[in-house]
């Protein structure tokens, strides 16, 4: 096995994800700074502690807690470990990656899925472990390894973490404004108009003070989804370059069939009326569609001359 000197890098999609999270980070910093005022002289330490907390993305005990409680993963059983280990060794050997640097986890699910998270987590569903042939399971693991090697996993989690204070503040303001509007109805139309003007004034003042940053944030989810779709194609290319293109294409076909069954179930529940995906939901999708992914795999599926 050849161990590559470059074990992990940060590709363009990872950098793009970090840059797109910058407006969210600045808003969160503003929120944390407001909260730090209540701590008096310790306020600066609160801000510094929050800034340094991103290092927990690579802290193994924190990653384990993330895997268990947020991603709902578990450690493989001895039988699952015996199945996963040889396949994982083959994948990491082809990639020149030190496989022991990562931890394999299993999701208790009957669906075909996998995840790469934080700095060292690679998770697959129980269905993938039990039902996929070795080659297809290797393709799935190679795809998730591609997310780690390209820096997609840690950059997306880091962006999410630093955006969290801003998101919590937004949820609080949204809930608070809802309560205020309900109370204002008691005072009739004048109360509603007054509250609407009050919040409108605050919104305009915020936009003006922060140089339009809140308006920029409105487009961030769509841009992040586009970067996410690109990162999926990059991970596909990583698996294909290791020689798993045909197996990955077979996995994509199974995922497509799984989606079709899910759509058929929704149509049945909807009284036989087909459920159409809206244009906005497509723009917010973090994964490319089946045909796009297969199209990008075609160069690796063509017979070599």
Residue pairs with C-beta under 8 A, 6 or more apart in sequence:
1 92
1 93
1 96
2 96
3 96
3 97
3 98
4 95
4 96
4 97
7 97
7 98
7 101
7 149
8 148
8 149
8 151
9 149
9 150
9 151
10 150
10 151
10 155
11 150
11 151
11 152
11 234
13 150
13 152
13 227
13 230
13 231
13 234
14 150
14 151
14 152
14 154
14 155
14 231
15 155
16 227
16 230
17 152
17 155
17 156
17 159
17 224
17 227
17 228
17 231
18 155
18 158
18 159
20 159
20 220
20 223
20 224
20 227
21 158
21 159
21 160
21 162
21 163
21 220
21 224
23 213
23 216
23 217
23 220
24 159
24 162
24 163
24 166
24 167
24 217
24 220
25 159
25 162
25 163
26 210
26 213
27 163
27 166
27 169
27 210
27 213
27 214
27 217
28 162
28 163
28 164
28 165
28 166
28 167
29 47
30 166
30 210
31 165
31 166
31 168
31 169
32 46
32 47
32 50
32 165
33 43
33 47
35 46
35 165
36 42
36 43
36 44
36 46
36 47
37 43
39 45
39 46
50 165
53 161
54 158
54 161
54 162
56 62
56 161
57 63
57 118
57 119
57 154
57 157
57 158
57 161
58 118
58 119
58 120
58 154
60 120
62 118
63 103
63 117
63 118
63 119
63 120
63 121
64 103
66 117
66 118
66 121
67 73
67 103
67 105
67 117
67 118
67 121
67 123
68 74
71 105
71 107
71 115
71 117
71 121
71 123
72 107
72 108
73 105
73 106
73 107
73 115
73 121
73 123
74 105
74 106
74 107
74 108
75 105
75 106
76 84
76 104
76 105
76 106
76 129
77 106
80 106
80 126
80 129
81 104
83 129
83 137
84 104
84 124
84 129
84 137
84 141
85 104
86 134
87 134
87 137
87 138
87 141
88 99
88 104
88 122
88 141
89 99
90 138
91 99
91 138
91 141
91 142
91 145
91 242
91 244
92 98
92 99
92 145
93 99
94 142
94 242
94 243
95 142
95 145
95 149
95 238
95 242
97 145
97 149
101 120
102 120
102 121
102 122
102 145
102 148
103 120
103 121
103 122
104 122
104 123
104 124
105 121
105 122
105 123
105 124
106 123
106 124
106 125
106 126
106 129
107 113
107 115
107 123
107 124
107 125
107 126
108 125
108 126
109 125
109 126
109 127
110 125
110 126
110 127
111 125
111 127
111 258
112 125
112 127
112 128
112 131
112 132
112 251
112 254
112 255
112 258
113 124
113 125
113 127
113 128
114 122
114 123
114 124
114 125
114 128
114 140
114 141
114 143
114 144
115 121
115 122
115 123
115 124
115 144
116 122
116 123
116 144
116 145
116 147
116 148
116 152
116 153
116 235
117 123
117 153
117 157
118 153
118 154
118 157
119 148
119 153
119 154
120 148
121 153
122 141
122 144
122 145
122 148
123 144
124 137
124 140
124 141
124 144
128 137
128 140
129 137
132 140
132 251
133 247
135 244
135 246
135 247
136 247
136 248
136 250
136 251
136 254
138 244
138 247
139 239
139 244
139 247
139 248
139 250
139 251
140 248
140 251
142 238
142 239
142 242
142 244
142 248
143 235
143 236
143 238
143 239
143 248
144 235
145 238
145 239
146 152
146 234
146 235
146 236
146 237
146 238
146 239
147 153
147 231
147 235
148 154
149 238
150 231
150 234
150 235
150 238
152 231
152 234
152 235
156 228
156 231
159 224
177 199
180 195
180 199
181 192
181 195
183 191
184 191
184 192
184 194
184 195
185 191
185 192
203 214
206 214
207 213
207 214
207 215
221 284
222 283
222 284
225 283
225 284
225 285
225 286
226 283
228 286
228 287
229 285
229 286
229 287
229 288
229 292
232 286
232 287
232 288
232 293
233 288
233 292
233 293
233 296
236 248
236 293
236 296
236 297
237 296
237 300
239 245
239 248
240 248
240 297
240 300
241 300
245 297
245 300
245 301
246 301
248 297
249 294
249 297
249 301
252 290
252 293
252 294
252 297
253 290
255 290
256 290
259 290
263 275
266 275
267 273
267 274
267 275
288 296
